Amino acid sequence: MINFLILPLLIPFLTGILLIFFAKNVVIQRWIAAISALFNVVIAFLLVQKVRNDGIQTLDVSSWQAPFGITLVSDMLSALLVLTTTIIAFTSIIYSFRSIGVEREKYFYYPALNFLIVGVIGAFTTGDIFNLFVFFEVLLMASYVLLVLGGTKIQLRETIKYILVNVISSALFVIAVAYLYSVVGTLNMAHISVRLDDLGQSGIITVIAVLFLIVFGLKGGIFPLYFWLPGSYYAPPAPVMALFGALLTKVGVYAIMRTYTLFFIHDTGYTHQLLMILTIITIVVGVIGAIAFSDIKKIIIYNIIVAIGVILFGVSVMTPDSLTGSVFYLIHDMVIKAALFLLIGIMIAITGTSDLRKISGLIRRYPGLGWTFFIAALVLAGIPPFSGFVGKVLIVKGGFESEQFWGAGIVLASSLLVLFSIMKIFINGFWGTPQDYKGETNVPVRKLLIAPVILVTISVLYGVGSEIIFPYISQAAETLANPSVYIEAVLKEW
């Protein structure tokens, strides 16, 4: 047992509380938020190394041994996602200095952002299914604040929809946990796996598995439960879009990955086949949306839906290669989606519009922005040797190994269509005749580029240096492919 793994959770929590007392002093808020976020990146990196060297780390809160108390668990999957979250949080904070506006900063923007990170990291770290619900609620409450902050008409409208969807989703989550508890009599995730192994997957367990898929599918944005996502993610400013697009849907994806590899593994012919069908449709719907729209926000948002389908297709196949590919692709997508949202935020700040038909010739005046976007586009589409390529190859390999040829083929085809959708922004928005945009001289492009350049650089290194990263990814996937590793680490001699 080690207290170290609670630090990435504790730091943003204490920072959020501290920042409330400096609500009107924007400069102090910025310094505290940035230093805290950077310190959390270092702590998360050290945690990854600790898990790499010493195996899965656990903390029994208040010294109540598992499965009787709340347990925090840091396996490699959790640790890598926590590290990725801290990096995205840090870059979003420094981007916010020049983009979010003083009025939002004075109304608890940085405290809400930190509490959002508390919820996300808590969801990745908890080893208790009810505690997962609690951390979902923490991140959702913070996201309500971030979504509505600014009070524009579209924000108010989309916040109402977002709250309604998540209230229903949260109610279903509690119902699903109650049903599961009534069957297995425990809330500890490792212990649930043991109990389900003893019981086998009866009809009621399959029903509970589908109920959890509905709950997490609503939060993650899989077909047909993604209907709220394009509008809600369209409304907030760029740094909030980056946080939402990179982190919030991925918490739902992580929850499906964890439950469908730890709990519901005895009737994969039904549960995972259902998941596979939904993921394939999700990819198709996402690609159609990304190609159809001429709004740069909508194009990136629909590419989130495509990525969700690709990641969860690997989970549904359930081979070691596909699970490894899903983990690799999940981290890749978190980083590059955050970068792309920040980049289009700069484009919108310069032009005053997100309508691609009204944008052209940006690369003439802003070559750094243009070429950074071009590299990000190649990374997103999975052009070798970038990170999207490695993850997709493993997922497709797993699909072929399990004879899911149609699904694997659709994943492959989606790469070309994703490339087409994202290059549409580059060709139409950056090439062509330069235009004069009202207010573009007031946009500090070079300073705003710092955050997305950091993320794009990390993403490029993640792909080019995949041989160095791969042992960490393999260790993360091993826990998913072999649940006994996770169970033994949590329950120990119990």
C-alpha positions as CSV (number, residue, x, y, z in Angstrom):
1,M,0.0,0.0,0.0
2,I,1.3,3.4,-1.0
3,N,0.0,7.0,-0.4
4,F,1.8,8.3,-3.5
5,L,-1.0,7.4,-5.9
6,I,-3.5,9.8,-4.2
7,L,-1.3,12.8,-4.9
8,P,-2.4,13.4,-8.6
9,L,-6.0,13.5,-7.1
10,L,-5.2,15.6,-4.1
11,I,-3.1,18.3,-5.8
12,P,-5.9,19.7,-8.1
13,F,-8.5,19.2,-5.3
14,L,-6.5,21.5,-2.9
15,T,-5.6,23.8,-5.7
16,G,-9.3,24.2,-6.7
17,I,-10.2,25.1,-3.1
18,L,-7.3,27.6,-2.8
19,L,-8.2,29.3,-6.0
20,I,-11.7,30.1,-4.8
21,F,-10.2,32.6,-2.3
22,F,-8.4,34.4,-5.2
23,A,-11.4,34.6,-7.5
24,K,-11.0,38.3,-8.4
25,N,-7.2,38.2,-8.6
26,V,-6.6,36.7,-12.1
27,V,-2.8,36.9,-12.1
28,I,-2.5,34.9,-8.8
29,Q,-5.0,32.4,-10.1
30,R,-3.0,31.9,-13.3
31,W,0.3,31.4,-11.5
32,I,-1.1,29.0,-8.9
33,A,-3.1,26.9,-11.5
34,A,-0.1,26.6,-13.9
35,I,2.5,25.7,-11.2
36,S,0.1,23.2,-9.6
37,A,-0.7,21.6,-13.0
38,L,3.0,21.4,-13.9
39,F,3.8,19.8,-10.5
40,N,1.0,17.3,-11.1
41,V,2.6,16.3,-14.4
42,V,5.8,15.5,-12.6
43,I,4.0,13.5,-9.9
44,A,2.0,11.6,-12.5
45,F,5.2,10.8,-14.4
46,L,6.9,9.5,-11.3
47,L,3.7,7.4,-10.6
48,V,4.0,5.8,-14.0
49,Q,7.6,4.9,-13.3
50,K,6.7,3.5,-9.9
51,V,4.0,1.2,-11.5
52,R,6.5,0.2,-14.2
53,N,9.2,-0.8,-11.7
54,D,7.1,-2.2,-8.8
55,G,3.8,-3.3,-10.4
56,I,0.2,-2.2,-9.6
57,Q,0.0,0.2,-6.6
58,T,-3.0,0.2,-4.3
59,L,-4.2,2.4,-1.4
60,D,-6.9,1.2,1.0
61,V,-8.5,4.5,2.2
62,S,-8.6,4.8,6.0
63,S,-6.8,1.4,6.2
64,W,-10.0,-0.5,5.6
65,Q,-8.7,-3.5,3.6
66,A,-10.2,-4.4,0.3
67,P,-12.9,-5.4,-0.4
68,F,-14.5,-3.8,2.7
69,G,-13.3,-0.2,2.2
70,I,-12.7,2.1,-0.7
71,T,-9.6,1.2,-2.7
72,L,-7.6,3.4,-5.1
73,V,-5.8,1.4,-7.7
74,S,-3.0,2.5,-10.1
75,D,-2.2,-0.1,-12.7
76,M,-0.3,0.9,-15.8
77,L,-3.5,1.8,-17.7
78,S,-4.7,4.1,-14.9
79,A,-1.3,5.7,-14.4
80,L,-0.8,6.4,-18.2
81,L,-4.3,8.0,-18.4
82,V,-3.6,10.1,-15.3
83,L,-0.3,11.3,-16.8
84,T,-2.1,12.1,-20.1
85,T,-4.8,14.0,-18.2
86,T,-2.3,16.1,-16.3
87,I,-0.5,17.1,-19.5
88,I,-3.7,18.1,-21.2
89,A,-4.8,20.0,-18.1
90,F,-1.5,21.9,-18.0
91,T,-1.6,22.9,-21.7
92,S,-5.2,23.9,-21.5
93,I,-4.4,26.2,-18.5
94,I,-1.5,28.0,-20.2
95,Y,-3.6,28.3,-23.4
96,S,-6.4,29.8,-21.3
97,F,-4.3,32.8,-20.2
98,R,-4.6,34.4,-23.6
99,S,-7.9,33.0,-24.8
100,I,-10.6,32.4,-22.1
101,G,-11.0,36.1,-21.1
102,V,-10.7,37.9,-17.8
103,E,-14.5,37.8,-17.2
104,R,-14.6,34.0,-17.2
105,E,-11.4,33.8,-15.2
106,K,-13.0,36.0,-12.4
107,Y,-16.0,33.6,-12.1
108,F,-14.2,30.5,-10.9
109,Y,-12.9,29.2,-14.2
110,Y,-9.7,27.8,-12.8
111,P,-11.3,26.2,-9.7
112,A,-13.9,24.5,-11.9
113,L,-11.1,23.3,-14.2
114,N,-9.2,21.8,-11.3
115,F,-12.3,20.1,-9.9
116,L,-12.9,18.6,-13.4
117,I,-9.4,17.1,-13.3
118,V,-10.2,15.7,-9.8
119,G,-13.2,13.9,-11.2
120,V,-11.3,12.6,-14.3
121,I,-8.3,11.4,-12.3
122,G,-10.5,9.9,-9.6
123,A,-12.5,7.9,-12.2
124,F,-9.2,6.6,-13.7
125,T,-7.9,5.7,-10.2
126,T,-10.7,4.3,-8.2
127,G,-11.1,0.5,-7.6
128,D,-14.7,0.8,-6.4
129,I,-17.7,0.9,-8.7
130,F,-19.8,3.2,-6.6
131,N,-16.8,5.5,-6.1
132,L,-16.6,5.6,-9.9
133,F,-20.1,7.0,-9.9
134,V,-19.1,9.6,-7.3
135,F,-16.1,10.8,-9.4
136,F,-18.3,10.9,-12.5
137,E,-20.6,13.3,-10.6
138,V,-17.6,15.4,-9.5
139,L,-16.4,15.9,-13.1
140,L,-20.0,16.4,-14.4
141,M,-20.7,19.2,-11.8
142,A,-17.4,20.9,-12.8
143,S,-18.2,20.5,-16.5
144,Y,-21.6,22.2,-16.0
145,V,-19.8,25.3,-14.7
146,L,-17.3,25.3,-17.5
147,L,-20.0,24.8,-20.2
148,V,-22.3,27.6,-19.0
149,L,-19.5,30.1,-18.0
150,G,-19.8,33.1,-20.3
151,G,-23.6,32.9,-20.5
152,T,-24.0,33.0,-24.3
153,K,-27.3,31.8,-25.8
154,I,-25.8,28.7,-27.3
155,Q,-24.0,27.8,-24.0
156,L,-27.2,28.1,-22.0
157,R,-29.2,26.0,-24.5
158,E,-26.6,23.3,-24.7
159,T,-26.0,23.2,-20.9
160,I,-29.7,22.5,-20.4
161,K,-29.5,19.5,-22.8
162,Y,-26.2,18.4,-21.3
163,I,-27.6,18.4,-17.7
164,L,-30.8,16.6,-18.7
165,V,-28.8,13.8,-20.5
166,N,-26.4,13.4,-17.6
167,V,-29.1,13.4,-14.9
168,I,-30.8,10.5,-16.7
169,S,-27.4,8.8,-17.2
170,S,-26.5,9.2,-13.6
171,A,-29.8,7.8,-12.4
172,L,-29.3,4.8,-14.7
173,F,-25.8,4.4,-13.3
174,V,-27.1,4.2,-9.7
175,I,-29.7,1.7,-10.8
176,A,-27.1,-0.5,-12.6
177,V,-24.8,-0.4,-9.5
178,A,-27.7,-1.4,-7.3
179,Y,-28.6,-4.3,-9.5
180,L,-25.0,-5.5,-9.6
181,Y,-24.7,-5.1,-5.8
182,S,-27.9,-7.1,-5.3
183,V,-26.3,-10.0,-7.2
184,V,-22.7,-10.0,-6.1
185,G,-22.9,-8.2,-2.7
186,T,-19.8,-6.1,-3.1
187,L,-18.7,-2.8,-4.7
188,N,-15.0,-3.4,-5.0
189,M,-14.2,-3.9,-8.7
190,A,-11.7,-6.8,-8.2
191,H,-14.1,-8.5,-5.8
192,I,-17.0,-8.1,-8.2
193,S,-14.9,-9.9,-10.8
194,V,-14.2,-12.8,-8.4
195,R,-17.9,-13.1,-7.5
196,L,-19.0,-13.0,-11.1
197,D,-16.4,-15.7,-11.9
198,D,-18.0,-17.9,-9.2
199,L,-21.6,-17.1,-10.4
200,G,-21.0,-17.3,-14.2
201,Q,-22.8,-14.9,-16.5
202,S,-26.5,-15.7,-16.0
203,G,-29.3,-13.8,-17.8
204,I,-29.5,-11.1,-15.1
205,I,-25.7,-10.4,-15.3
206,T,-26.1,-10.0,-19.1
207,V,-28.9,-7.5,-18.5
208,I,-26.7,-5.6,-16.1
209,A,-23.9,-5.6,-18.6
210,V,-26.1,-4.1,-21.2
211,L,-27.4,-1.5,-18.7
212,F,-23.8,-0.5,-17.9
213,L,-23.1,-0.2,-21.6
214,I,-26.0,2.2,-21.9
215,V,-24.8,4.3,-19.0
216,F,-21.2,4.5,-20.1
217,G,-22.2,4.7,-23.8
218,L,-24.2,7.8,-23.0
219,K,-21.2,9.3,-21.3
220,G,-18.7,8.1,-23.9
221,G,-20.8,8.9,-26.9
222,I,-21.3,5.6,-28.8
223,F,-24.1,5.1,-31.3
224,P,-27.0,5.7,-30.8
225,L,-26.3,7.6,-27.5
226,Y,-24.0,10.3,-29.0
227,F,-26.9,12.6,-29.9
228,W,-26.0,15.2,-27.2
229,L,-22.3,15.4,-27.9
230,P,-22.0,17.5,-31.1
231,G,-24.1,20.3,-29.7
232,S,-22.7,20.3,-26.1
233,Y,-19.0,20.2,-27.2
234,Y,-19.7,22.9,-29.8
235,A,-20.8,25.6,-27.3
236,P,-17.8,26.3,-25.0
237,P,-14.6,28.2,-25.8
238,A,-11.5,26.4,-27.2
239,P,-9.7,25.3,-24.0
240,V,-12.9,23.9,-22.5
241,M,-13.6,22.1,-25.8
242,A,-10.1,20.6,-25.6
243,L,-10.8,19.4,-22.0
244,F,-14.2,18.0,-22.9
245,G,-13.1,16.4,-26.2
246,A,-9.9,14.9,-24.8
247,L,-11.0,13.8,-21.4
248,L,-14.8,13.6,-20.7
249,T,-15.7,11.1,-23.4
250,K,-12.6,9.1,-22.6
251,V,-13.7,8.5,-19.0
252,G,-16.8,6.8,-20.4
253,V,-14.6,4.8,-22.8
254,Y,-12.3,3.8,-19.9
255,A,-15.3,2.7,-17.9
256,I,-16.4,0.4,-20.7
257,M,-12.9,-0.9,-21.2
258,R,-12.6,-1.7,-17.4
259,T,-16.0,-3.3,-16.9
260,Y,-16.0,-5.3,-20.2
261,T,-12.6,-6.8,-19.5
262,L,-12.9,-7.2,-15.7
263,F,-16.6,-8.0,-15.0
264,F,-18.5,-9.1,-18.1
265,I,-16.2,-11.6,-19.7
266,H,-18.3,-14.8,-19.5
267,D,-20.8,-14.2,-22.2
268,T,-18.7,-12.4,-24.8
269,G,-20.7,-13.9,-27.6
270,Y,-23.5,-11.6,-26.7
271,T,-22.2,-8.6,-24.8
272,H,-19.0,-8.0,-26.8
273,Q,-20.8,-8.8,-30.1
274,L,-23.3,-6.1,-29.2
275,L,-20.5,-3.7,-28.3
276,M,-18.8,-4.5,-31.7
277,I,-21.9,-3.8,-33.7
278,L,-22.4,-0.5,-31.9
279,T,-18.8,0.5,-32.4
280,I,-18.8,-0.2,-36.1
281,I,-22.0,1.9,-36.5
282,T,-20.4,4.6,-34.4
283,I,-17.4,4.8,-36.7
284,V,-19.6,5.0,-39.8
285,V,-21.8,7.8,-38.3
286,G,-18.8,9.7,-37.1
287,V,-17.1,9.6,-40.5
288,I,-20.3,10.7,-42.2
289,G,-20.6,13.7,-39.9
290,A,-16.9,14.6,-40.2
291,I,-17.2,14.6,-44.0
292,A,-20.6,16.3,-44.3
293,F,-20.0,19.4,-42.2
294,S,-18.2,22.6,-43.2
295,D,-17.8,23.8,-39.7
296,I,-14.3,23.2,-38.3
297,K,-15.7,22.6,-34.8
298,K,-18.1,20.0,-36.0
299,I,-15.5,18.2,-38.1
300,I,-13.2,17.7,-35.1
301,I,-16.2,16.8,-32.8
302,Y,-17.4,14.1,-35.2
303,N,-13.8,12.8,-35.4
304,I,-14.1,12.2,-31.6
305,I,-17.0,9.9,-32.3
306,V,-14.9,8.0,-34.9
307,A,-12.1,7.5,-32.4
308,I,-14.5,6.2,-29.7
309,G,-15.7,3.6,-32.2
310,V,-12.1,2.6,-33.1
311,I,-11.0,2.2,-29.5
312,L,-14.0,0.2,-28.4
313,F,-13.9,-2.0,-31.5
314,G,-10.5,-3.2,-30.1
315,V,-12.1,-3.8,-26.7
316,S,-15.0,-5.8,-28.3
317,V,-12.5,-8.1,-30.2
318,M,-10.8,-8.9,-26.9
319,T,-7.5,-10.2,-28.3
320,P,-4.1,-9.2,-26.7
321,D,-3.2,-7.3,-29.9
322,S,-6.5,-5.4,-30.1
323,L,-6.5,-4.5,-26.4
324,T,-2.9,-3.2,-26.8
325,G,-3.9,-1.2,-29.8
326,S,-7.0,0.2,-28.0
327,V,-4.8,1.4,-25.1
328,F,-2.2,2.9,-27.5
329,Y,-4.9,4.6,-29.6
330,L,-6.8,5.9,-26.5
331,I,-3.7,7.9,-25.3
332,H,-2.9,9.0,-28.8
333,D,-6.5,10.3,-29.3
334,M,-6.6,12.2,-26.0
335,V,-3.4,14.2,-26.8
336,I,-4.1,14.9,-30.5
337,K,-7.8,15.9,-30.0
338,A,-6.7,18.4,-27.3
339,A,-4.1,19.8,-29.7
340,L,-6.6,20.1,-32.6
341,F,-9.3,21.8,-30.5
342,L,-6.7,24.4,-29.4
343,L,-5.5,24.9,-32.9
344,I,-9.0,25.5,-34.3
345,G,-9.5,27.8,-31.4
346,I,-6.7,30.0,-32.7
347,M,-8.3,29.9,-36.2
348,I,-11.6,31.0,-34.8
349,A,-10.0,33.8,-32.8
350,I,-8.3,35.1,-36.0
351,T,-11.2,34.8,-38.3
352,G,-14.2,35.3,-36.0
353,T,-16.0,32.3,-37.5
354,S,-15.9,28.5,-37.5
355,D,-17.5,28.3,-41.0
356,L,-14.8,26.8,-43.2
357,R,-16.4,28.5,-46.3
358,K,-15.5,31.9,-44.9
359,I,-11.8,31.0,-44.1
360,S,-8.9,30.9,-46.5
361,G,-5.2,31.8,-46.9
362,L,-4.2,31.6,-43.3
363,I,-0.9,29.9,-43.9
364,R,0.4,33.1,-45.7
365,R,0.3,35.1,-42.5
366,Y,0.4,32.3,-40.0
367,P,2.8,29.6,-41.3
368,G,3.5,28.3,-37.8
369,L,-0.2,27.7,-37.2
370,G,-0.6,26.1,-40.6
371,W,2.2,23.6,-40.5
372,T,1.4,22.7,-36.9
373,F,-2.1,21.9,-38.0
374,F,-0.8,19.9,-41.0
375,I,1.3,17.7,-38.7
376,A,-1.6,17.3,-36.3
377,A,-3.8,16.2,-39.2
378,L,-1.3,13.5,-40.3
379,V,-1.0,12.3,-36.7
380,L,-4.8,12.1,-36.3
381,A,-5.3,10.2,-39.5
382,G,-2.6,7.6,-38.6
383,I,-0.1,8.3,-41.3
384,P,3.1,6.3,-40.6
385,P,5.1,6.7,-38.5
386,F,2.8,8.7,-36.3
387,S,1.0,7.4,-33.2
388,G,-2.4,6.9,-34.9
389,F,-0.9,4.3,-37.2
390,V,0.6,2.1,-34.5
391,G,-2.7,1.8,-32.5
392,K,-4.9,1.2,-35.6
393,V,-2.5,-1.5,-36.9
394,L,-2.8,-3.4,-33.7
395,I,-6.5,-3.0,-33.5
396,V,-6.9,-4.2,-37.2
397,K,-4.5,-7.1,-36.6
398,G,-6.6,-8.2,-33.6
399,G,-9.8,-7.9,-35.8
400,F,-8.3,-10.1,-38.5
401,E,-7.0,-12.6,-35.9
402,S,-10.6,-13.0,-34.6
403,E,-12.0,-13.1,-38.1
404,Q,-13.9,-9.8,-37.8
405,F,-13.0,-8.8,-41.3
406,W,-15.8,-6.4,-41.9
407,G,-15.1,-4.5,-38.7
408,A,-11.4,-4.4,-39.3
409,G,-12.0,-3.2,-42.8
410,I,-14.2,-0.4,-41.7
411,V,-11.5,0.7,-39.2
412,L,-9.0,0.8,-42.0
413,A,-11.3,2.7,-44.3
414,S,-12.1,5.2,-41.6
415,S,-8.4,6.3,-41.6
416,L,-8.7,7.5,-45.2
417,L,-12.0,9.3,-44.6
418,V,-10.7,10.9,-41.4
419,L,-7.7,12.1,-43.4
420,F,-10.0,13.6,-46.0
421,S,-12.1,15.4,-43.4
422,I,-9.2,16.9,-41.6
423,M,-7.3,17.8,-44.7
424,K,-10.4,19.6,-45.9
425,I,-9.7,22.1,-43.1
426,F,-6.1,22.5,-44.1
427,I,-6.6,22.9,-47.8
428,N,-9.6,25.2,-47.6
429,G,-8.7,27.1,-44.5
430,F,-4.9,27.6,-44.9
431,W,-4.5,27.7,-48.7
432,G,-6.2,30.0,-51.1
433,T,-6.5,33.8,-51.2
434,P,-5.6,35.5,-47.8
435,Q,-8.5,37.6,-46.4
436,D,-8.6,40.4,-44.0
437,Y,-10.3,39.5,-40.7
438,K,-11.7,41.9,-38.3
439,G,-9.8,41.9,-35.0
440,E,-7.1,39.4,-36.1
441,T,-4.3,41.8,-35.1
442,N,-5.4,41.5,-31.5
443,V,-4.8,37.7,-31.4
444,P,-1.5,36.7,-29.8
445,V,-1.0,33.7,-32.1
446,R,2.6,32.9,-31.1
447,K,1.7,32.7,-27.4
448,L,-1.5,30.7,-28.1
449,L,0.6,28.3,-30.2
450,I,2.7,27.2,-27.3
451,A,0.2,24.8,-25.8
452,P,-0.8,23.0,-29.1
453,V,2.8,22.8,-30.2
454,I,3.6,21.0,-26.9
455,L,0.8,18.5,-27.5
456,V,1.6,17.9,-31.2
457,T,5.3,17.4,-30.3
458,I,4.3,14.9,-27.6
459,S,2.0,13.1,-30.1
460,V,4.8,12.9,-32.7
461,L,7.3,11.6,-30.2
462,Y,4.7,9.1,-29.0
463,G,4.5,7.6,-32.5
464,V,8.1,7.9,-33.6
465,G,9.3,6.6,-30.2
466,S,6.7,3.9,-29.9
467,E,9.4,1.2,-29.4
468,I,10.3,3.0,-26.2
469,I,6.7,3.5,-25.1
470,F,5.5,0.0,-26.1
471,P,6.6,-1.9,-22.9
472,Y,4.4,0.5,-20.9
473,I,1.4,0.0,-23.2
474,S,1.9,-3.8,-23.1
475,Q,1.9,-3.7,-19.3
476,A,-1.3,-1.7,-19.4
477,A,-3.0,-4.1,-21.8
478,E,-1.9,-7.1,-19.8
479,T,-4.1,-6.1,-17.0
480,L,-7.1,-5.9,-19.4
481,A,-6.3,-9.2,-21.1
482,N,-5.5,-11.0,-17.8
483,P,-7.8,-9.7,-15.0
484,S,-6.2,-12.0,-12.4
485,V,-3.2,-9.6,-12.4
486,Y,-5.5,-6.8,-11.2
487,I,-7.5,-8.9,-8.8
488,E,-4.4,-10.3,-7.1
489,A,-2.9,-6.9,-6.7
490,V,-6.0,-5.5,-5.1
491,L,-7.3,-8.3,-2.9
492,K,-3.8,-9.7,-2.1
493,E,-4.1,-12.6,0.4
494,W,-7.8,-11.9,1.1
